[in-house]
Each structure stands twice: as structure tokens, then as C-alpha cells.
Amino acid sequence: MVYFTGSDQFNRSIRMIALKNGLSLSDHGLSRVVKSDKGKQTMVPENIPCFTEHEVFDVIGINYKSPEERDI
């Protein structure tokens, strides 16, 4: 649900923060990203299990924002 709520800027920002923390957030889920020796990023195929939006925010490392607060 996180991926589909909020403004475009909020969605881009949360995905950028996730990438800085070695994660990829998409409409398919949250997964780890591994960098190769040449700097190329590869997504680990298995998703990190998150059952609530709060868990997604916790794993990414940011404070939870309700859907109403995601319109920046």
C-alpha cells in the first residue's frame, strides 16, 4: 500500500532513501539490493517480509507517515 499512496515526490523520496539503505521498494515488495565490484546494483530476488506499513517504514529506517501525511 505504501508504494501507491502519497505524492510523486514522497514516492520518489522514500524509494531513494530505501536505495541509500541498500533496499529496493516497488509495487512487488521490499527487497535488498547488492552492489557488485563494478558498482552495479542487483536486487536480491526474495522480498523482505513486511505485514504492515509500519514494518516497511521501520525496515527502510524512517518514521512512519500516515497516508494523509504523504502528500508533500
N, C-alpha and C positions, 0 to 999 in steps of 0.2 A: 504494500500500500504506500510506503514511503516514496517509492520511485514515481508514483503517479499523483502525488499531492504537492502543492506549493507552486511558487512561481518558477519560471525558467531559470532565473538567476539562483534561486535556492537550490534547484535540482542540479545545476552545474556545479555550484559550490560544494554541495555535500558529496558529489562524485569526485571532485578534485581533492577534498580532504581525505576521502577514502583512499584514493590512489597514493597520496602522500604517506598514508599509513600502511601501504602495501596491500590494499584491498581494492576490489572492483565491485561497484554497486550497479546492478542493471535490473531490468524487469524480470530477469531469470533468477535473481537472488544476489547474495553477497558471497564473494569468494576471495581467496588470497591471490596475489599477483607475485610472481617470482621474476627477478631480473637475471638475465644471462650475463656472461662475462663481457659481451659486446653491448650491454645496456638495453637489450630488447626485453620487453615485458611480456610474460606469458601467464595466462590465467590458469590456476590450478582447477581442474575440472569439477571437483566436488564443492558444493555450496557449504558455507558455514551455517549450521542450523540456528535460526532465529525464529522464535514463535510469536514475538510481539514487536511492535515498532520500537518500544523502549530498548529491547535487546539489540536491534540494528544500530541505534544511536550509541549504545554502550560499546559495542564491538568497534565501531568507527572511532570512538573516543571523543564524542561531543555530547553536550547536554541535550536532553530530549526537547523537541519543539512540537507542540500540538499542531494539527493541520491548520488551525487558524493563525498560528504564528509563522507559518512557512511562506507567507505571501510578501516577500521582500523585494 
